[in-house]
Amino acid sequence: MTTIYDPADGRYLDEADVRAELTRAFDLCSGCRRCTDRCGAFPTLFDLLDVRAGAGDLTPAEQDAVVGECFGCKLCVTSCPYHAGGQQPDDVDDLDVPRLMQRATAMTAASRGGHHRWAGATLGPLGSLGPMARAAPSLVNPLGTSAPGSLARTLLRTVTGTSSQRVLAPVATSRFSTWFRARAPVRLSAPRRRASVLASCDIEYHAPEIGRDLVTVYERNGIECSLSESGCCGAHLLDRGDLRRFRATAAANVTALAAEVRAGRDIVVSQPTCAYVVQHDYPVHAPSPEAVLVAEHTSDACDYLMALHTSVDARLDTDFRGDVPDQVVVHRPCHARIDSPATSARDLVRLTGARVTTVAVCSGMGAGWGARTGNERPSLRQADRLAAALPRDSGSGDECCVVVSSCHAAAGVIAERSGGEALHPLQVIAAAYRRRP
């Protein structure tokens, strides 16, 4: 059989074809077992196969149980011998487990109506609660930030499918785009680069201070910033298998971003998941020369700065006269590690003179997967793995040890499970640039 990962293929959502490919993939995984320390999908699969003759004996419900435990970190491809470019035998078709899980999720959504009608919607551009949340965060925040398991959270779970057990990020009282448009225009006399800032939902609605610090750091280093006209990247739609809406979102964003690239601007994104979606998923689900152009000119915000620092014609300003922590623990997000070692955030923070250590454990949130009703047990198990990997005094509020992550979802998990705060790497850089009084 031919492996199908192209969503435009007529067989992409065919249940028989999807299940046959799941059987082939699960047989290969059973004989390899390199991914036992990834998400819960692999231990679940191996437990099922250990009492059966082979993957062909799994029922559709058992296959779906395996797929349901995948939270989309995509790290299994980094060690998979059957992935394209690996050492697979000539007679074995390439295997891309994340793409297959994505396909299986889309098939389920198409054939059975997918998840809860509103499940995950509040974890995109504020989804079903969007208009109210944007207009009156003071009314919505008590719902989302009330104690896990409370009556308010139970109501929210019933309406939206959002877990009543996880801590949700509060909505900011002011949006990043509002701040950007209201500020005094900044014109650099001789900009080194021009960048269009794709804010992401996390920065736009939940943590605009990260966006403000990004702009501060970029302009300090001669990078002229503009606000991208694109909207939510759509990662939450892809995660729950809503291909139709994801394609529409991708196409609209590609049109806006391509115009910005043609105007001489690079696209910078502060969140690794959003950057990954634009770079890798847009060309697949909304294929066009414009999508390829946008992907080629899109960078993670930390990657962009370090590329500038290591270029021949430019270096970053390293005159750090503000507050520099003694030690920084840098969390390396999954979606930044798929194509590269993801060392940009670490290297950027090291420029301040701080001692840096790294942690590379996924948060298990996966574009809202971890905050969805029904996923509490595996997502909390993964969250505790991340918290356990942190040094005991990290995030304690002591200036000597600061935790950073460019993944806002991971920062939220760190705060939820350790009780401490996790900053974005650019917040550390911005603070180091500020002169002490």
C-alpha positions in Angstrom: 0.0 0.0 0.0 1.0 3.6 -0.5 1.5 5.8 2.6 -0.8 8.8 2.4 0.0 12.0 4.4 -1.3 14.4 1.8 -4.7 15.8 3.0 -5.6 16.6 -0.6 -5.5 12.9 -1.5 -9.0 11.4 -1.9 -8.2 8.5 0.4 -6.9 10.7 3.3 -10.1 10.4 5.3 -11.0 6.9 4.2 -11.4 4.9 7.4 -10.3 1.6 5.9 -7.2 3.1 4.5 -6.4 4.9 7.7 -6.8 1.9 9.9 -4.7 -0.3 7.6 -1.9 2.3 7.8 -2.3 2.4 11.6 -1.9 -1.4 11.7 1.3 -1.1 9.5 2.7 1.7 11.7 1.9 0.0 15.0 3.6 -3.2 13.8 6.8 -1.3 13.0 6.6 0.5 16.3 6.2 -2.7 18.2 9.4 -4.0 16.8 11.3 -0.8 17.6 10.1 0.6 20.9 12.5 3.6 20.9 9.7 5.9 21.9 8.6 4.5 25.3 9.5 7.8 27.0 7.5 10.0 24.7 3.7 10.5 25.0 1.3 8.0 26.5 0.4 6.7 23.0 3.4 4.4 22.9 3.1 2.7 26.3 -0.6 2.3 25.6 0.2 0.7 22.3 2.8 -1.7 23.6 0.6 -2.8 26.5 -2.1 -3.7 24.0 0.3 -5.5 21.7 2.0 -7.5 24.4 -1.2 -9.6 24.8 -1.9 -10.0 21.1 -0.3 -11.7 18.2 0.1 -8.5 16.3 -1.3 -5.0 15.5 -3.8 -6.5 13.1 -5.7 -7.8 16.2 -6.4 -4.4 17.6 -10.0 -3.2 17.4 -10.8 0.2 16.0 -11.6 1.4 19.6 -8.1 0.3 20.7 -6.5 2.0 17.8 -8.4 5.2 18.7 -7.3 4.9 22.3 -3.7 5.0 21.1 -4.3 8.0 18.8 -6.1 9.8 21.6 -3.0 9.7 23.8 -0.9 11.6 21.3 -0.6 15.2 22.3 1.3 16.3 19.1 4.8 16.9 20.5 6.2 15.3 17.2 9.4 14.3 18.9 9.0 10.7 17.9 10.2 11.6 14.4 13.6 12.6 15.8 14.4 9.0 16.8 12.3 7.0 14.4 14.4 4.8 12.1 11.5 4.5 9.6 11.0 8.3 9.2 12.1 9.8 6.0 15.9 10.1 6.1 16.2 7.4 8.6 17.8 3.9 8.2 14.6 2.1 7.2 14.8 -0.9 4.9 14.2 -0.3 1.2 11.0 -2.3 1.2 9.4 -0.3 4.0 7.5 2.9 3.2 8.4 6.0 5.2 6.6 6.4 8.5 5.6 9.7 10.0 3.8 9.0 13.2 2.7 12.6 14.0 1.3 13.0 10.5 -0.5 9.7 10.8 -2.0 10.6 14.2 -3.1 13.9 12.7 -4.7 12.0 9.8 -6.5 9.5 12.1 -7.8 12.4 14.2 -9.1 14.1 11.1 -10.7 10.9 9.9 -12.5 10.5 13.3 -13.7 14.1 13.2 -15.0 13.7 9.7 -16.8 10.3 10.3 -18.0 10.7 13.9 -18.3 14.4 14.5 -15.0 14.5 16.3 -14.6 15.9 19.8 -17.1 17.7 22.0 -18.7 20.4 19.8 -16.8 23.2 21.5 -13.9 21.2 22.8 -10.7 23.1 22.5 -12.4 26.2 21.2 -11.6 28.3 24.2 -7.9 27.4 23.6 -7.7 28.9 20.2 -8.4 32.6 19.6 -10.6 32.4 22.7 -13.2 30.6 20.6 -16.7 30.3 22.0 -15.9 32.7 24.8 -14.0 35.0 22.5 -16.3 38.1 22.2 -17.1 38.2 25.9 -13.5 37.5 26.9 -12.1 40.2 24.7 -14.7 42.7 25.7 -14.8 41.9 29.4 -11.9 39.8 30.7 -12.9 40.8 34.3 -16.1 38.8 33.8 -14.6 35.8 32.1 -11.4 35.4 34.2 -13.2 34.3 37.3 -14.6 31.4 35.3 -11.3 30.3 33.8 -9.1 30.9 36.9 -11.4 29.6 39.6 -10.2 26.6 41.5 -10.0 23.4 39.6 -13.1 21.3 40.2 -15.2 24.3 41.4 -18.8 24.9 40.3 -17.6 27.6 37.9 -15.1 25.3 36.2 -17.7 22.5 36.0 -20.0 24.9 34.2 -17.2 25.9 31.8 -16.4 22.2 31.2 -20.1 21.5 30.3 -20.3 24.4 27.9 -16.9 24.2 26.2 -15.4 20.8 26.8 -12.5 22.4 28.7 -11.1 20.4 31.6 -12.3 21.5 35.0 -9.0 20.2 36.5 -6.4 22.3 34.7 -5.3 25.8 35.5 -6.2 28.1 32.6 -4.3 31.2 31.5 -6.2 34.4 32.5 -7.2 36.9 29.7 -5.1 40.1 29.8 -7.0 43.4 30.3 -5.2 44.9 27.2 -4.3 43.2 24.0 -0.9 43.2 22.5 -2.2 44.6 19.2 -3.9 47.5 21.0 -0.7 48.4 22.7 1.3 48.2 19.4 -1.1 50.4 17.5 -1.4 53.0 20.3 2.3 53.4 20.9 4.4 56.3 19.4 5.7 55.2 16.0 9.4 54.1 16.1 11.4 54.8 13.0 15.0 53.5 13.0 17.4 55.6 11.0 19.2 52.6 9.5 17.4 49.3 10.4 19.4 46.1 10.1 16.3 44.1 9.4 12.6 44.5 9.2 10.3 42.1 10.9 6.6 41.5 11.0 5.5 40.3 14.5 3.0 37.4 14.4 1.8 37.7 17.9 0.0 34.3 18.5 -3.1 34.0 20.6 -1.0 33.5 23.7 0.7 36.9 23.3 -2.3 38.7 21.9 -4.8 37.7 24.6 -2.9 36.3 27.6 0.6 37.6 27.8 1.0 40.9 25.9 4.0 41.8 28.1 6.0 39.2 26.1 5.2 40.9 22.9 6.1 44.3 24.3 9.5 42.9 25.4 10.0 41.3 22.0 9.6 44.7 20.4 11.9 46.3 22.9 14.7 43.8 22.3 14.3 43.8 18.5 14.3 47.6 18.3 17.3 47.8 20.6 19.1 45.7 18.1 18.1 47.7 15.0 15.2 45.5 13.9 12.2 47.6 12.7 9.0 46.0 13.9 5.5 46.0 12.4 2.4 44.2 13.5 1.3 41.3 11.3 -2.2 41.4 9.9 -2.5 37.6 10.2 -4.7 36.0 12.8 -4.6 32.9 14.9 -2.4 30.2 13.3 -5.1 27.6 13.7 -3.0 25.0 15.6 -6.0 24.1 17.8 -8.1 23.4 14.7 -5.5 21.0 13.3 -5.2 19.3 16.7 -8.8 18.4 16.8 -9.0 17.4 13.1 -11.0 20.3 11.7 -9.3 20.4 8.3 -11.9 22.6 6.6 -11.5 25.4 9.0 -7.8 25.0 9.3 -7.4 25.2 5.5 -9.4 28.4 5.5 -7.3 29.8 8.3 -4.1 28.9 6.7 -5.1 30.3 3.3 -6.1 33.6 4.8 -3.0 33.9 6.9 -0.7 33.0 3.9 -2.3 35.8 1.9 -1.6 38.3 4.6 1.9 37.0 5.5 3.0 36.7 1.8 2.2 40.4 1.3 4.4 41.3 4.3 7.3 39.2 3.0 7.0 40.8 -0.4 7.2 44.2 1.4 10.7 43.2 2.6 9.8 41.9 6.1 10.6 38.6 7.8 8.0 36.9 9.9 8.9 36.4 13.6 6.9 34.3 16.0 7.4 34.2 19.8 5.7 30.8 20.2 7.3 27.6 18.7 4.1 25.8 18.0 2.8 28.7 15.9 6.1 29.0 14.1 6.0 25.2 13.3 2.5 25.4 12.0 3.4 28.3 9.6 6.6 26.7 8.5 5.5 23.1 8.1 1.7 22.7 8.1 0.7 25.7 5.9 2.6 24.4 2.8 0.9 20.9 3.3 -2.7 22.0 4.0 -2.8 25.2 1.9 -0.2 24.4 -0.8 0.9 27.3 -3.0 4.0 29.2 -3.9 2.9 31.8 -1.4 2.8 29.3 1.4 6.3 28.1 0.6 7.5 31.8 0.5 6.0 32.5 3.9 7.4 29.3 5.4 10.9 30.2 4.2 10.7 33.7 5.8 9.2 32.6 9.1 11.4 32.2 12.2 11.0 31.6 15.9 11.8 34.9 17.6 14.9 33.6 19.5 16.2 31.8 16.4 15.9 35.0 14.4 18.0 37.0 17.0 20.7 34.3 17.3 21.0 34.1 13.5 21.5 37.8 13.4 24.1 37.6 16.2 26.1 34.9 14.3 25.9 36.6 10.9 28.9 38.3 9.4 27.5 41.8 9.2 25.6 42.1 12.5 26.0 41.4 16.2 23.5 41.8 19.0 23.9 44.5 21.6 25.4 42.8 24.7 25.6 46.0 26.9 23.5 44.5 29.7 23.3 46.9 32.6 20.0 45.8 34.1 19.0 42.9 36.2 20.7 39.6 35.2 19.8 36.4 37.2 22.7 34.3 38.5 21.2 31.1 37.0 18.6 30.4 34.4 16.9 27.1 33.6 15.9 27.1 30.0 13.1 24.8 29.0 13.5 23.6 25.4 10.0 23.4 23.7 9.2 20.3 21.7 8.2 22.1 18.5 11.5 23.9 18.5 13.5 20.7 18.7 12.1 18.8 15.7 14.3 20.4 13.0 17.1 21.7 15.2 18.8 21.3 18.6 16.7 24.3 19.8 19.6 26.0 21.5 18.8 29.6 20.5 17.0 30.5 23.7 19.8 29.0 25.7 22.5 30.8 23.7 20.6 34.1 23.8 20.3 34.0 27.6 24.0 33.1 28.0 24.9 36.4 26.3 23.8 38.1 29.6 26.4 36.2 31.6 24.0 34.1 33.5 24.8 30.4 34.1 22.4 28.4 32.0 21.1 24.8 32.3 18.5 23.2 30.1 15.4 21.0 30.5 13.9 19.1 27.6 10.6 17.6 28.8 7.3 18.3 26.9 4.5 20.1 28.8 1.9 17.8 27.3 -0.5 20.7 26.4 -0.3 20.2 22.6 -2.4 23.1 21.2 -4.9 22.7 24.0 -4.9 18.9 24.1 -3.8 18.9 27.8 -6.7 21.2 28.9 -9.4 19.2 27.2 -11.9 17.1 29.1 -11.0 13.5 29.1 -7.2 14.1 28.8 -6.6 15.1 32.5 -4.9 11.9 33.6 -2.2 11.6 30.9 -1.7 15.4 30.6 -1.2 15.8 34.4 1.2 12.9 34.3 3.2 14.6 31.6 3.0 17.9 33.5 4.4 16.3 36.6 7.3 14.9 34.5 8.2 18.4 33.5 7.9 19.8 37.0 10.1 16.9 38.3 12.8 17.7 35.8 13.3 21.3 37.1 15.8 22.0 39.8 14.1 22.2 43.2 14.8 25.9 43.7 13.8 27.0 40.2 10.8 29.2 39.8 10.8 29.9 43.6 10.9 33.7 43.0 14.5 33.8 44.2 16.4 36.1 41.7 19.3 33.7 41.7 17.4 31.1 39.7 14.9 31.9 36.9 13.0 29.5 34.7 12.3 30.5 31.1 10.4 28.9 28.2 9.5 30.3 24.8 6.4 28.0 25.0 3.7 29.8 26.9 1.8 26.6 27.4 4.8 25.1 29.1 5.3 28.2 31.2 1.7 27.8 32.4 2.3 24.1 33.3 5.5 25.0 35.2 3.5 27.6 37.2 0.7 25.2 37.8 2.8 22.2 39.0 5.7 24.0 40.6 4.1 27.1 42.0 6.7 29.3 40.4 6.8 31.7 37.4 8.4 30.9 34.1 9.4 33.8 31.8 9.9 34.0 28.1 13.7 34.2 27.2 13.1 37.7 25.6 11.8 38.9 29.0 15.1 38.1 30.5 16.9 39.9 27.7 14.6 43.0 28.0 15.2 43.2 31.8 19.0 42.9 31.3 18.8 45.9 28.9 17.0 48.1 31.3 19.3 50.4 33.3 19.0 50.2 37.0 17.8 53.4 38.7 
